[in-house]
């Protein structure tokens, strides 16, 4: 697909674009939403993925081959997650960019004390996810994430296109309206890579110290930060 725009826009311009597109694209297909994003932002559009699965990345690779995929390599991922990342990098026509924290785990332990994730997960996420995301997104005006409204109550109002005021960027959720059945059907149709932990009861996979399997009937994100009143790492709304 031809990238028709590469100019950086102001935050006010991006907000206006996002609010208008959020209404106009509410009933559009995921492919149409991605196509709009690429046509609107060109190389200033990227995708983020935690590689619980590669559904969104696969979608984007079909619509806009060559798109950048930003992955936050926290140094605390399960090996299964890294295997999905590496498989995607080898087999799909995208460019995977792994962004690491400024501090290694050992350096973080030395400065903040060991096992910060068990004592203050908000600070750990800020150091190992939120700050790296700021750096990873710096070249872009818009980014796509695989958020879905049916994942949890905190994501029920996710717009297909919105404005991330904290970062001054447009945030795109092409599969926001999809159900788990839609995801499963897409995975089966295209043989999309899925994290092996999903079959072991981990519907949402994060860092290994803060992720556990969920029980039948539980919120799919109940296994994230299970010992804390926390369901998001600070990346999303």
C-alpha positions, 0 to 999 in steps of 0.5 A: 500500500502506498504511504500517502502521508509522512508529515508530523502533525500537531497534537491538536491536529491529531486529536481532531483526526482521531475524534472524527475517525472514531465516529466514521470508522465505528462500524468499519472492518478491522482491515478498513481501519488499518487501511485508513491508518496507513493512508493517513499516517504512512510511516508514522503509524506502527503496531504494538504487540505483547505476542499473546497472539499475532492476530493484529500483527498478521492483519496489518501484515496483510493490509500494509506489509512492512509496517513496524511492530513495537514490542516491549522486551521487559527482560521478564517475559516468558520464553513462550512469548519470545518464541512468538515474537521471533517466529513473527519476525522470521515469517511475516512481512513486518519489521519487529522493533524490540524496545528494552528498559533503560535499566537491566533487571540487575540494575533495577534491583540495585537501585530499587531493591529486589523483586520490585514487581512484588512490592510496587508493580506500578513502578516496575511497569513504569520502568519496564513498560511505560517509559520504553513505550514512550521511546518506542513510539517517538517516531510515530504519530499513531499506533495500533493495539490489539485491545478488545471491548470484551476483554474486561470491563475496563476496556468495554468503551475502547474506541476503534480510533481515539486520541491518547492525550498522555502521549499526544498520539492517535491510538487505533484499536482495529479489533476493538469490536471483535469477540473471542470467537472472532479471534479464534476464527481468524487464528484458525483461518490463517494459522496465526501464531499463538502463545503456547501459554494460552492453551495452559490457561493464560488468556492474557500473557504479561511478565512471568512474575505477575501473570498466572492462569485464570479459572473458568469463568474468571475475567480473562485479565484476572491473571494479571497482577492477581495479588494487587488491585491492578488490571493495566500496566499504564500503557492503555487508557 
